[in-house]
């Protein structure tokens, strides 16, 4: 199972394998304080795409399309994470405030489709 969770929410046993999927380290959290098993920068949106989306130069639909195109270039890393999700729970950690329109949601959908 692949699920998403804000990095600022408390960790729980149900999270399983916790993966930070942001390119930048989340503000206000010390590296020693974040319970995560992996920091997967390769599956995060490019800096250019992230800045365009957060700067509101593009909407979520355009972001999602371009991000999926970027993800296709990282298919091997995605397949490894998707395989882990077949065996148990994988929680994708992200720092975005919006819980419905963010890169982790797009990534989770893409990973589920790889299975």
PDB file as gemmi writes it, atoms N, CA and C in Angstrom:
CRYST1    1.000    1.000    1.000  90.00  90.00  90.00 P 1                      
ATOM      1  N   UNK A   1       0.847  -1.173   0.000  1.00  0.00           N  
ATOM      2  CA  UNK A   1       0.000   0.000   0.000  1.00  0.00           C  
ATOM      3  C   UNK A   1       0.896   1.240   0.000  1.00  0.00           C  
ATOM      4  N   UNK A   2       0.523   2.201  -0.798  1.00  0.00           N  
ATOM      5  CA  UNK A   2       1.251   3.458  -0.869  1.00  0.00           C  
ATOM      6  C   UNK A   2       0.319   4.578  -0.418  1.00  0.00           C  
ATOM      7  N   UNK A   3       0.780   5.351   0.556  1.00  0.00           N  
ATOM      8  CA  UNK A   3      -0.035   6.438   1.092  1.00  0.00           C  
ATOM      9  C   UNK A   3       0.830   7.687   1.255  1.00  0.00           C  
ATOM     10  N   UNK A   4       0.186   8.812   1.485  1.00  0.00           N  
ATOM     11  CA  UNK A   4       0.880  10.091   1.645  1.00  0.00           C  
ATOM     12  C   UNK A   4       0.594  10.658   3.031  1.00  0.00           C  
ATOM     13  N   UNK A   5       1.573  11.426   3.537  1.00  0.00           N  
ATOM     14  CA  UNK A   5       1.416  12.033   4.848  1.00  0.00           C  
ATOM     15  C   UNK A   5       2.308  13.259   4.930  1.00  0.00           C  
ATOM     16  N   UNK A   6       1.805  14.301   5.558  1.00  0.00           N  
ATOM     17  CA  UNK A   6       2.637  15.493   5.761  1.00  0.00           C  
ATOM     18  C   UNK A   6       3.778  15.154   6.705  1.00  0.00           C  
ATOM     19  N   UNK A   7       4.916  15.690   6.423  1.00  0.00           N  
ATOM     20  CA  UNK A   7       6.115  15.434   7.205  1.00  0.00           C  
ATOM     21  C   UNK A   7       5.973  15.964   8.634  1.00  0.00           C  
ATOM     22  N   UNK A   8       5.083  16.922   8.823  1.00  0.00           N  
ATOM     23  CA  UNK A   8       4.881  17.535  10.135  1.00  0.00           C  
ATOM     24  C   UNK A   8       3.914  16.737  11.016  1.00  0.00           C  
ATOM     25  N   UNK A   9       3.236  15.740  10.449  1.00  0.00           N  
ATOM     26  CA  UNK A   9       2.340  14.886  11.226  1.00  0.00           C  
ATOM     27  C   UNK A   9       3.157  13.826  11.965  1.00  0.00           C  
ATOM     28  N   UNK A  10       2.654  13.406  13.102  1.00  0.00           N  
ATOM     29  CA  UNK A  10       3.374  12.423  13.921  1.00  0.00           C  
ATOM     30  C   UNK A  10       3.512  11.086  13.194  1.00  0.00           C  
ATOM     31  N   UNK A  11       4.649  10.454  13.388  1.00  0.00           N  
ATOM     32  CA  UNK A  11       4.884   9.123  12.824  1.00  0.00           C  
ATOM     33  C   UNK A  11       4.069   8.093  13.598  1.00  0.00           C  
ATOM     34  N   UNK A  12       3.677   7.024  12.891  1.00  0.00           N  
ATOM     35  CA  UNK A  12       2.959   5.935  13.550  1.00  0.00           C  
ATOM     36  C   UNK A  12       3.440   4.600  12.985  1.00  0.00           C  
ATOM     37  N   UNK A  13       3.150   3.530  13.688  1.00  0.00           N  
ATOM     38  CA  UNK A  13       3.556   2.193  13.232  1.00  0.00           C  
ATOM     39  C   UNK A  13       2.892   1.834  11.905  1.00  0.00           C  
ATOM     40  N   UNK A  14       1.696   2.384  11.665  1.00  0.00           N  
ATOM     41  CA  UNK A  14       0.961   2.089  10.438  1.00  0.00           C  
ATOM     42  C   UNK A  14       1.612   2.703   9.196  1.00  0.00           C  
ATOM     43  N   UNK A  15       2.572   3.609   9.389  1.00  0.00           N  
ATOM     44  CA  UNK A  15       3.247   4.256   8.266  1.00  0.00           C  
ATOM     45  C   UNK A  15       4.133   3.291   7.487  1.00  0.00           C  
ATOM     46  N   UNK A  16       4.612   2.266   8.133  1.00  0.00           N  
ATOM     47  CA  UNK A  16       5.506   1.327   7.458  1.00  0.00           C  
ATOM     48  C   UNK A  16       6.817   1.995   7.080  1.00  0.00           C  
ATOM     49  N   UNK A  17       7.225   1.838   5.831  1.00  0.00           N  
ATOM     50  CA  UNK A  17       8.469   2.405   5.306  1.00  0.00           C  
ATOM     51  C   UNK A  17       8.211   3.856   4.938  1.00  0.00           C  
ATOM     52  N   UNK A  18       8.887   4.775   5.611  1.00  0.00           N  
ATOM     53  CA  UNK A  18       8.644   6.211   5.439  1.00  0.00           C  
ATOM     54  C   UNK A  18       9.702   6.822   4.527  1.00  0.00           C  
ATOM     55  N   UNK A  19       9.233   7.482   3.454  1.00  0.00           N  
ATOM     56  CA  UNK A  19      10.138   8.042   2.452  1.00  0.00           C  
ATOM     57  C   UNK A  19       9.852   9.532   2.270  1.00  0.00           C  
ATOM     58  N   UNK A  20      10.856  10.353   2.519  1.00  0.00           N  
ATOM     59  CA  UNK A  20      10.740  11.782   2.240  1.00  0.00           C  
ATOM     60  C   UNK A  20      10.897  11.974   0.737  1.00  0.00           C  
ATOM     61  N   UNK A  21       9.908  12.593   0.089  1.00  0.00           N  
ATOM     62  CA  UNK A  21       9.930  12.737  -1.368  1.00  0.00           C  
ATOM     63  C   UNK A  21      10.028  14.196  -1.809  1.00  0.00           C  
ATOM     64  N   UNK A  22      10.521  15.055  -0.933  1.00  0.00           N  
ATOM     65  CA  UNK A  22      10.776  16.455  -1.276  1.00  0.00           C  
ATOM     66  C   UNK A  22      12.231  16.604  -1.708  1.00  0.00           C  
ATOM     67  N   UNK A  23      12.482  17.495  -2.646  1.00  0.00           N  
ATOM     68  CA  UNK A  23      13.860  17.756  -3.087  1.00  0.00           C  
ATOM     69  C   UNK A  23      14.620  18.549  -2.022  1.00  0.00           C  
ATOM     70  N   UNK A  24      13.901  19.427  -1.309  1.00  0.00           N  
ATOM     71  CA  UNK A  24      14.508  20.236  -0.257  1.00  0.00           C  
ATOM     72  C   UNK A  24      14.114  19.692   1.110  1.00  0.00           C  
ATOM     73  N   UNK A  25      15.012  19.836   2.088  1.00  0.00           N  
ATOM     74  CA  UNK A  25      14.690  19.392   3.442  1.00  0.00           C  
ATOM     75  C   UNK A  25      13.593  20.297   4.004  1.00  0.00           C  
ATOM     76  N   UNK A  26      12.588  19.727   4.679  1.00  0.00           N  
ATOM     77  CA  UNK A  26      11.482  20.533   5.212  1.00  0.00           C  
ATOM     78  C   UNK A  26      11.930  21.518   6.299  1.00  0.00           C  
ATOM     79  N   UNK A  27      11.358  22.699   6.224  1.00  0.00           N  
ATOM     80  CA  UNK A  27      11.692  23.747   7.190  1.00  0.00           C  
ATOM     81  C   UNK A  27      11.272  23.366   8.603  1.00  0.00           C  
ATOM     82  N   UNK A  28      12.106  23.740   9.540  1.00  0.00           N  
ATOM     83  CA  UNK A  28      11.762  23.572  10.946  1.00  0.00           C  
ATOM     84  C   UNK A  28      11.950  22.176  11.500  1.00  0.00           C  
ATOM     85  N   UNK A  29      12.495  21.259  10.724  1.00  0.00           N  
ATOM     86  CA  UNK A  29      12.694  19.891  11.198  1.00  0.00           C  
ATOM     87  C   UNK A  29      14.175  19.549  11.114  1.00  0.00           C  
ATOM     88  N   UNK A  30      14.719  19.118  12.235  1.00  0.00           N  
ATOM     89  CA  UNK A  30      16.111  18.676  12.254  1.00  0.00           C  
ATOM     90  C   UNK A  30      16.190  17.278  11.648  1.00  0.00           C  
ATOM     91  N   UNK A  31      17.269  17.014  10.964  1.00  0.00           N  
ATOM     92  CA  UNK A  31      17.428  15.703  10.315  1.00  0.00           C  
ATOM     93  C   UNK A  31      17.351  14.557  11.310  1.00  0.00           C  
ATOM     94  N   UNK A  32      17.839  14.771  12.503  1.00  0.00           N  
ATOM     95  CA  UNK A  32      17.804  13.708  13.515  1.00  0.00           C  
ATOM     96  C   UNK A  32      16.398  13.495  14.076  1.00  0.00           C  
ATOM     97  N   UNK A  33      15.518  14.487  13.892  1.00  0.00           N  
ATOM     98  CA  UNK A  33      14.171  14.397  14.455  1.00  0.00           C  
ATOM     99  C   UNK A  33      13.143  13.775  13.505  1.00  0.00           C  
ATOM    100  N   UNK A  34      13.466  13.681  12.225  1.00  0.00           N  
ATOM    101  CA  UNK A  34      12.496  13.141  11.278  1.00  0.00           C  
ATOM    102  C   UNK A  34      12.629  11.628  11.178  1.00  0.00           C  
ATOM    103  N   UNK A  35      11.541  10.962  11.483  1.00  0.00           N  
ATOM    104  CA  UNK A  35      11.517   9.499  11.371  1.00  0.00           C  
ATOM    105  C   UNK A  35      11.252   9.142   9.910  1.00  0.00           C  
ATOM    106  N   UNK A  36      12.327   8.880   9.178  1.00  0.00           N  
ATOM    107  CA  UNK A  36      12.159   8.442   7.797  1.00  0.00           C  
ATOM    108  C   UNK A  36      13.242   7.419   7.473  1.00  0.00           C  
ATOM    109  N   UNK A  37      12.900   6.496   6.612  1.00  0.00           N  
ATOM    110  CA  UNK A  37      13.812   5.420   6.243  1.00  0.00           C  
ATOM    111  C   UNK A  37      14.656   5.781   5.027  1.00  0.00           C  
ATOM    112  N   UNK A  38      14.183   6.742   4.246  1.00  0.00           N  
ATOM    113  CA  UNK A  38      14.874   7.089   3.010  1.00  0.00           C  
ATOM    114  C   UNK A  38      14.488   8.511   2.606  1.00  0.00           C  
ATOM    115  N   UNK A  39      15.423   9.206   1.985  1.00  0.00           N  
ATOM    116  CA  UNK A  39      15.158  10.514   1.388  1.00  0.00           C  
ATOM    117  C   UNK A  39      15.361  10.327  -0.101  1.00  0.00           C  
ATOM    118  N   UNK A  40      14.282  10.307  -0.842  1.00  0.00           N  
ATOM    119  CA  UNK A  40      14.314  10.002  -2.269  1.00  0.00           C  
ATOM    120  C   UNK A  40      14.142  11.277  -3.090  1.00  0.00           C  
ATOM    121  N   UNK A  41      15.237  11.986  -3.298  1.00  0.00           N  
ATOM    122  CA  UNK A  41      15.201  13.232  -4.063  1.00  0.00           C  
ATOM    123  C   UNK A  41      14.963  12.980  -5.546  1.00  0.00           C  
ATOM    124  N   UNK A  42      15.359  11.809  -6.029  1.00  0.00           N  
ATOM    125  CA  UNK A  42      15.251  11.529  -7.466  1.00  0.00           C  
ATOM    126  C   UNK A  42      13.812  11.500  -7.951  1.00  0.00           C  
ATOM    127  N   UNK A  43      12.868  11.201  -7.063  1.00  0.00           N  
ATOM    128  CA  UNK A  43      11.461  11.148  -7.459  1.00  0.00           C  
ATOM    129  C   UNK A  43      10.714  12.444  -7.151  1.00  0.00           C  
ATOM    130  N   UNK A  44      11.422  13.447  -6.678  1.00  0.00           N  
ATOM    131  CA  UNK A  44      10.811  14.758  -6.422  1.00  0.00           C  
ATOM    132  C   UNK A  44      10.777  15.567  -7.717  1.00  0.00           C  
ATOM    133  N   UNK A  45       9.859  16.512  -7.831  1.00  0.00           N  
ATOM    134  CA  UNK A  45       9.824  17.361  -9.036  1.00  0.00           C  
ATOM    135  C   UNK A  45      11.111  18.173  -9.164  1.00  0.00           C  
ATOM    136  N   UNK A  46      11.475  18.499 -10.383  1.00  0.00           N  
ATOM    137  CA  UNK A  46      12.655  19.332 -10.611  1.00  0.00           C  
ATOM    138  C   UNK A  46      12.452  20.686  -9.948  1.00  0.00           C  
ATOM    139  N   UNK A  47      13.558  21.364  -9.682  1.00  0.00           N  
ATOM    140  CA  UNK A  47      13.480  22.691  -9.064  1.00  0.00           C  
ATOM    141  C   UNK A  47      12.675  23.645  -9.941  1.00  0.00           C  
ATOM    142  N   UNK A  48      12.881  23.570 -11.254  1.00  0.00           N  
ATOM    143  CA  UNK A  48      12.157  24.438 -12.187  1.00  0.00           C  
ATOM    144  C   UNK A  48      10.648  24.212 -12.111  1.00  0.00           C  
ATOM    145  N   UNK A  49      10.237  22.952 -12.101  1.00  0.00           N  
ATOM    146  CA  UNK A  49       8.807  22.622 -12.055  1.00  0.00           C  
ATOM    147  C   UNK A  49       8.207  23.007 -10.710  1.00  0.00           C  
ATOM    148  N   UNK A  50       8.929  22.730  -9.646  1.00  0.00           N  
ATOM    149  CA  UNK A  50       8.457  23.072  -8.304  1.00  0.00           C  
ATOM    150  C   UNK A  50       8.247  24.579  -8.174  1.00  0.00           C  
ATOM    151  N   UNK A  51       9.207  25.364  -8.660  1.00  0.00           N  
ATOM    152  CA  UNK A  51       9.097  26.826  -8.575  1.00  0.00           C  
ATOM    153  C   UNK A  51       7.949  27.352  -9.429  1.00  0.00           C  
ATOM    154  N   UNK A  52       7.735  26.762 -10.602  1.00  0.00           N  
ATOM    155  CA  UNK A  52       6.632  27.193 -11.469  1.00  0.00           C  
ATOM    156  C   UNK A  52       5.282  26.933 -10.798  1.00  0.00           C  
ATOM    157  N   UNK A  53       5.143  25.787 -10.148  1.00  0.00           N  
ATOM    158  CA  UNK A  53       3.885  25.442  -9.492  1.00  0.00           C  
ATOM    159  C   UNK A  53       3.656  26.294  -8.248  1.00  0.00           C  
ATOM    160  N   UNK A  54       4.660  26.417  -7.401  1.00  0.00           N  
ATOM    161  CA  UNK A  54       4.495  27.189  -6.168  1.00  0.00           C  
ATOM    162  C   UNK A  54       4.417  28.687  -6.445  1.00  0.00           C  
ATOM    163  N   UNK A  55       4.993  29.117  -7.539  1.00  0.00           N  
ATOM    164  CA  UNK A  55       4.896  30.522  -7.924  1.00  0.00           C  
ATOM    165  C   UNK A  55       3.635  30.818  -8.706  1.00  0.00           C  
ATOM    166  N   UNK A  56       2.785  29.809  -8.858  1.00  0.00           N  
ATOM    167  CA  UNK A  56       1.495  29.894  -9.543  1.00  0.00           C  
ATOM    168  C   UNK A  56       1.624  30.279 -11.013  1.00  0.00           C  
ATOM    169  N   UNK A  57       2.769  29.967 -11.620  1.00  0.00           N  
ATOM    170  CA  UNK A  57       2.944  30.191 -13.056  1.00  0.00           C  
ATOM    171  C   UNK A  57       2.191  29.124 -13.861  1.00  0.00           C  
ATOM    172  N   UNK A  58       1.993  27.955 -13.229  1.00  0.00           N  
ATOM    173  CA  UNK A  58       1.207  26.877 -13.846  1.00  0.00           C  
ATOM    174  C   UNK A  58       0.226  26.336 -12.824  1.00  0.00           C  
ATOM    175  N   UNK A  59      -0.880  25.807 -13.318  1.00  0.00           N  
ATOM    176  CA  UNK A  59      -1.884  25.205 -12.438  1.00  0.00           C  
ATOM    177  C   UNK A  59      -1.548  23.765 -12.122  1.00  0.00           C  
ATOM    178  N   UNK A  60      -2.383  23.146 -11.287  1.00  0.00           N  
ATOM    179  CA  UNK A  60      -2.117  21.775 -10.852  1.00  0.00           C  
ATOM    180  C   UNK A  60      -2.190  20.792 -12.015  1.00  0.00           C  
ATOM    181  N   UNK A  61      -3.114  20.975 -12.940  1.00  0.00           N  
ATOM    182  CA  UNK A  61      -3.237  20.051 -14.072  1.00  0.00           C  
ATOM    183  C   UNK A  61      -1.960  20.059 -14.917  1.00  0.00           C  
ATOM    184  N   UNK A  62      -1.424  21.234 -15.190  1.00  0.00           N  
ATOM    185  CA  UNK A  62      -0.182  21.340 -15.972  1.00  0.00           C  
ATOM    186  C   UNK A  62       0.994  20.779 -15.175  1.00  0.00           C  
ATOM    187  N   UNK A  63       1.012  21.068 -13.882  1.00  0.00           N  
ATOM    188  CA  UNK A  63       2.067  20.533 -13.020  1.00  0.00           C  
ATOM    189  C   UNK A  63       2.057  19.011 -13.051  1.00  0.00           C  
ATOM    190  N   UNK A  64       0.864  18.448 -12.882  1.00  0.00           N  
ATOM    191  CA  UNK A  64       0.719  16.993 -12.837  1.00  0.00           C  
ATOM    192  C   UNK A  64       1.216  16.354 -14.132  1.00  0.00           C  
ATOM    193  N   UNK A  65       0.857  16.929 -15.262  1.00  0.00           N  
ATOM    194  CA  UNK A  65       1.277  16.406 -16.564  1.00  0.00           C  
ATOM    195  C   UNK A  65       2.799  16.452 -16.700  1.00  0.00           C  
ATOM    196  N   UNK A  66       3.388  17.594 -16.385  1.00  0.00           N  
ATOM    197  CA  UNK A  66       4.841  17.740 -16.522  1.00  0.00           C  
ATOM    198  C   UNK A  66       5.596  16.885 -15.513  1.00  0.00           C  
ATOM    199  N   UNK A  67       5.055  16.757 -14.317  1.00  0.00           N  
ATOM    200  CA  UNK A  67       5.705  15.943 -13.286  1.00  0.00           C  
ATOM    201  C   UNK A  67       5.685  14.465 -13.680  1.00  0.00           C  
ATOM    202  N   UNK A  68       4.574  14.001 -14.233  1.00  0.00           N  
ATOM    203  CA  UNK A  68       4.511  12.612 -14.692  1.00  0.00           C  
ATOM    204  C   UNK A  68       5.539  12.354 -15.792  1.00  0.00           C  
ATOM    205  N   UNK A  69       5.755  13.338 -16.654  1.00  0.00           N  
ATOM    206  CA  UNK A  69       6.788  13.213 -17.691  1.00  0.00           C  
ATOM    207  C   UNK A  69       8.171  13.093 -17.056  1.00  0.00           C  
ATOM    208  N   UNK A  70       8.419  13.878 -16.019  1.00  0.00           N  
ATOM    209  CA  UNK A  70       9.696  13.772 -15.307  1.00  0.00           C  
ATOM    210  C   UNK A  70       9.839  12.408 -14.642  1.00  0.00           C  
ATOM    211  N   UNK A  71       8.756  11.913 -14.065  1.00  0.00           N  
ATOM    212  CA  UNK A  71       8.811  10.624 -13.380  1.00  0.00           C  
ATOM    213  C   UNK A  71       9.158   9.480 -14.335  1.00  0.00           C  
ATOM    214  N   UNK A  72       8.718   9.575 -15.560  1.00  0.00           N  
ATOM    215  CA  UNK A  72       9.015   8.516 -16.534  1.00  0.00           C  
ATOM    216  C   UNK A  72      10.517   8.360 -16.745  1.00  0.00           C  
ATOM    217  N   UNK A  73      11.292   9.404 -16.507  1.00  0.00           N  
ATOM    218  CA  UNK A  73      12.752   9.313 -16.651  1.00  0.00           C  
ATOM    219  C   UNK A  73      13.392   8.659 -15.423  1.00  0.00           C  
ATOM    220  N   UNK A  74      12.607   8.456 -14.368  1.00  0.00           N  
ATOM    221  CA  UNK A  74      13.097   7.843 -13.126  1.00  0.00           C  
ATOM    222  C   UNK A  74      12.361   6.535 -12.832  1.00  0.00           C  
ATOM    223  N   UNK A  75      11.989   5.842 -13.875  1.00  0.00           N  
ATOM    224  CA  UNK A  75      11.137   4.662 -13.726  1.00  0.00           C  
ATOM    225  C   UNK A  75      11.767   3.567 -12.853  1.00  0.00           C  
ATOM    226  N   UNK A  76      13.075   3.391 -12.954  1.00  0.00           N  
ATOM    227  CA  UNK A  76      13.730   2.348 -12.160  1.00  0.00           C  
ATOM    228  C   UNK A  76      13.575   2.600 -10.665  1.00  0.00           C  
ATOM    229  N   UNK A  77      13.818   3.829 -10.241  1.00  0.00           N  
ATOM    230  CA  UNK A  77      13.653   4.184  -8.824  1.00  0.00           C  
ATOM    231  C   UNK A  77      12.192   4.026  -8.408  1.00  0.00           C  
ATOM    232  N   UNK A  78      11.283   4.390  -9.307  1.00  0.00           N  
ATOM    233  CA  UNK A  78       9.856   4.245  -9.025  1.00  0.00           C  
ATOM    234  C   UNK A  78       9.450   2.789  -8.881  1.00  0.00           C  
ATOM    235  N   UNK A  79       9.982   1.949  -9.734  1.00  0.00           N  
ATOM    236  CA  UNK A  79       9.644   0.522  -9.670  1.00  0.00           C  
ATOM    237  C   UNK A  79      10.122  -0.096  -8.360  1.00  0.00           C  
ATOM    238  N   UNK A  80      11.279   0.330  -7.880  1.00  0.00           N  
ATOM    239  CA  UNK A  80      11.789  -0.184  -6.600  1.00  0.00           C  
ATOM    240  C   UNK A  80      10.867   0.206  -5.453  1.00  0.00           C  
ATOM    241  N   UNK A  81      10.411   1.444  -5.455  1.00  0.00           N  
ATOM    242  CA  UNK A  81       9.510   1.909  -4.403  1.00  0.00           C  
ATOM    243  C   UNK A  81       8.138   1.244  -4.536  1.00  0.00           C  
ATOM    244  N   UNK A  82       7.658   1.080  -5.751  1.00  0.00           N  
ATOM    245  CA  UNK A  82       6.373   0.409  -5.979  1.00  0.00           C  
ATOM    246  C   UNK A  82       6.429  -1.041  -5.503  1.00  0.00           C  
ATOM    247  N   UNK A  83       7.557  -1.703  -5.739  1.00  0.00           N  
ATOM    248  CA  UNK A  83       7.719  -3.097  -5.297  1.00  0.00           C  
ATOM    249  C   UNK A  83       7.672  -3.185  -3.772  1.00  0.00           C  
ATOM    250  N   UNK A  84       8.272  -2.220  -3.117  1.00  0.00           N  
ATOM    251  CA  UNK A  84       8.224  -2.186  -1.651  1.00  0.00           C  
ATOM    252  C   UNK A  84       6.787  -1.997  -1.180  1.00  0.00           C  
ATOM    253  N   UNK A  85       6.012  -1.207  -1.940  1.00  0.00           N  
ATOM    254  CA  UNK A  85       4.611  -0.985  -1.611  1.00  0.00           C  
ATOM    255  C   UNK A  85       3.746  -2.224  -1.787  1.00  0.00           C  
ATOM    256  N   UNK A  86       4.176  -3.152  -2.611  1.00  0.00           N  
ATOM    257  CA  UNK A  86       3.455  -4.417  -2.773  1.00  0.00           C  
ATOM    258  C   UNK A  86       3.610  -5.290  -1.532  1.00  0.00           C  
ATOM    259  N   UNK A  87       4.772  -5.197  -0.901  1.00  0.00           N  
ATOM    260  CA  UNK A  87       5.085  -6.051   0.247  1.00  0.00           C  
ATOM    261  C   UNK A  87       4.551  -5.497   1.558  1.00  0.00           C  
ATOM    262  N   UNK A  88       4.386  -4.183   1.631  1.00  0.00           N  
ATOM    263  CA  UNK A  88       3.941  -3.553   2.875  1.00  0.00           C  
ATOM    264  C   UNK A  88       3.566  -2.106   2.618  1.00  0.00           C  
ATOM    265  N   UNK A  89       3.386  -1.376   3.681  1.00  0.00           N  
ATOM    266  CA  UNK A  89       2.985   0.020   3.572  1.00  0.00           C  
ATOM    267  C   UNK A  89       4.193   0.914   3.322  1.00  0.00           C  
ATOM    268  N   UNK A  90       4.038   1.805   2.364  1.00  0.00           N  
ATOM    269  CA  UNK A  90       5.027   2.845   2.089  1.00  0.00           C  
ATOM    270  C   UNK A  90       4.315   4.184   2.265  1.00  0.00           C  
ATOM    271  N   UNK A  91       4.873   5.041   3.093  1.00  0.00           N  
ATOM    272  CA  UNK A  91       4.307   6.368   3.318  1.00  0.00           C  
ATOM    273  C   UNK A  91       5.227   7.405   2.701  1.00  0.00           C  
ATOM    274  N   UNK A  92       4.670   8.168   1.762  1.00  0.00           N  
ATOM    275  CA  UNK A  92       5.404   9.237   1.106  1.00  0.00           C  
ATOM    276  C   UNK A  92       5.244  10.501   1.940  1.00  0.00           C  
ATOM    277  N   UNK A  93       6.345  11.028   2.420  1.00  0.00           N  
ATOM    278  CA  UNK A  93       6.327  12.217   3.272  1.00  0.00           C  
ATOM    279  C   UNK A  93       6.600  13.463   2.446  1.00  0.00           C  
ATOM    280  N   UNK A  94       5.809  14.497   2.673  1.00  0.00           N  
ATOM    281  CA  UNK A  94       5.948  15.760   1.950  1.00  0.00           C  
ATOM    282  C   UNK A  94       5.671  16.922   2.894  1.00  0.00           C  
ATOM    283  N   UNK A  95       6.155  18.111   2.531  1.00  0.00           N  
ATOM    284  CA  UNK A  95       5.999  19.276   3.399  1.00  0.00           C  
ATOM    285  C   UNK A  95       4.903  20.237   2.950  1.00  0.00           C  
ATOM    286  N   UNK A  96       4.365  20.065   1.767  1.00  0.00           N  
ATOM    287  CA  UNK A  96       3.367  21.000   1.225  1.00  0.00           C  
ATOM    288  C   UNK A  96       2.167  21.141   2.160  1.00  0.00           C  
ATOM    289  N   UNK A  97       1.612  22.351   2.204  1.00  0.00           N  
ATOM    290  CA  UNK A  97       0.436  22.605   3.042  1.00  0.00           C  
ATOM    291  C   UNK A  97      -0.826  21.998   2.449  1.00  0.00           C  
ATOM    292  N   UNK A  98      -0.930  22.020   1.133  1.00  0.00           N  
ATOM    293  CA  UNK A  98      -2.113  21.493   0.447  1.00  0.00           C  
ATOM    294  C   UNK A  98      -2.026  19.968   0.420  1.00  0.00           C  
ATOM    295  N   UNK A  99      -2.979  19.316   1.062  1.00  0.00           N  
ATOM    296  CA  UNK A  99      -2.942  17.856   1.161  1.00  0.00           C  
ATOM    297  C   UNK A  99      -3.566  17.146  -0.037  1.00  0.00           C  
ATOM    298  N   UNK A 100      -4.202  17.902  -0.939  1.00  0.00           N  
ATOM    299  CA  UNK A 100      -4.863  17.282  -2.087  1.00  0.00           C  
ATOM    300  C   UNK A 100      -4.165  17.562  -3.406  1.00  0.00           C  
ATOM    301  N   UNK A 101      -3.516  18.711  -3.531  1.00  0.00           N  
ATOM    302  CA  UNK A 101      -2.851  19.080  -4.775  1.00  0.00           C  
ATOM    303  C   UNK A 101      -1.370  19.318  -4.504  1.00  0.00           C  
ATOM    304  N   UNK A 102      -0.631  18.219  -4.470  1.00  0.00           N  
ATOM    305  CA  UNK A 102       0.810  18.297  -4.246  1.00  0.00           C  
ATOM    306  C   UNK A 102       1.498  17.155  -4.994  1.00  0.00           C  
ATOM    307  N   UNK A 103       2.797  17.220  -5.055  1.00  0.00           N  
ATOM    308  CA  UNK A 103       3.550  16.234  -5.825  1.00  0.00           C  
ATOM    309  C   UNK A 103       3.470  14.823  -5.243  1.00  0.00           C  
ATOM    310  N   UNK A 104       3.333  14.694  -3.930  1.00  0.00           N  
ATOM    311  CA  UNK A 104       3.278  13.369  -3.321  1.00  0.00           C  
ATOM    312  C   UNK A 104       2.025  12.605  -3.773  1.00  0.00           C  
ATOM    313  N   UNK A 105       0.928  13.315  -3.943  1.00  0.00           N  
ATOM    314  CA  UNK A 105      -0.313  12.693  -4.414  1.00  0.00           C  
ATOM    315  C   UNK A 105      -0.120  12.181  -5.844  1.00  0.00           C  
ATOM    316  N   UNK A 106       0.523  12.986  -6.675  1.00  0.00           N  
ATOM    317  CA  UNK A 106       0.793  12.589  -8.064  1.00  0.00           C  
ATOM    318  C   UNK A 106       1.743  11.401  -8.081  1.00  0.00           C  
ATOM    319  N   UNK A 107       2.777  11.459  -7.254  1.00  0.00           N  
ATOM    320  CA  UNK A 107       3.751  10.374  -7.173  1.00  0.00           C  
ATOM    321  C   UNK A 107       3.093   9.077  -6.713  1.00  0.00           C  
ATOM    322  N   UNK A 108       2.233   9.163  -5.713  1.00  0.00           N  
ATOM    323  CA  UNK A 108       1.540   7.967  -5.216  1.00  0.00           C  
ATOM    324  C   UNK A 108       0.689   7.336  -6.313  1.00  0.00           C  
ATOM    325  N   UNK A 109      -0.034   8.145  -7.065  1.00  0.00           N  
ATOM    326  CA  UNK A 109      -0.844   7.627  -8.180  1.00  0.00           C  
ATOM    327  C   UNK A 109       0.041   6.932  -9.205  1.00  0.00           C  
ATOM    328  N   UNK A 110       1.168   7.563  -9.543  1.00  0.00           N  
ATOM    329  CA  UNK A 110       2.091   7.011 -10.533  1.00  0.00           C  
ATOM    330  C   UNK A 110       2.680   5.680 -10.045  1.00  0.00           C  
ATOM    331  N   UNK A 111       3.064   5.630  -8.767  1.00  0.00           N  
ATOM    332  CA  UNK A 111       3.628   4.398  -8.205  1.00  0.00           C  
ATOM    333  C   UNK A 111       2.605   3.277  -8.187  1.00  0.00           C  
ATOM    334  N   UNK A 112       1.360   3.588  -7.857  1.00  0.00           N  
ATOM    335  CA  UNK A 112       0.307   2.560  -7.855  1.00  0.00           C  
ATOM    336  C   UNK A 112       0.093   2.004  -9.259  1.00  0.00           C  
ATOM    337  N   UNK A 113       0.220   2.851 -10.267  1.00  0.00           N  
ATOM    338  CA  UNK A 113       0.035   2.416 -11.655  1.00  0.00           C  
ATOM    339  C   UNK A 113       1.190   1.535 -12.130  1.00  0.00           C  
ATOM    340  N   UNK A 114       2.345   1.645 -11.504  1.00  0.00           N  
ATOM    341  CA  UNK A 114       3.500   0.822 -11.891  1.00  0.00           C  
ATOM    342  C   UNK A 114       3.342  -0.632 -11.473  1.00  0.00           C  
ATOM    343  N   UNK A 115       2.524  -0.873 -10.496  1.00  0.00           N  
ATOM    344  CA  UNK A 115       2.389  -2.230  -9.965  1.00  0.00           C  
ATOM    345  C   UNK A 115       1.722  -3.152 -10.887  1.00  0.00           C  
TER     346      UNK A 115                                                      
END                                                                             
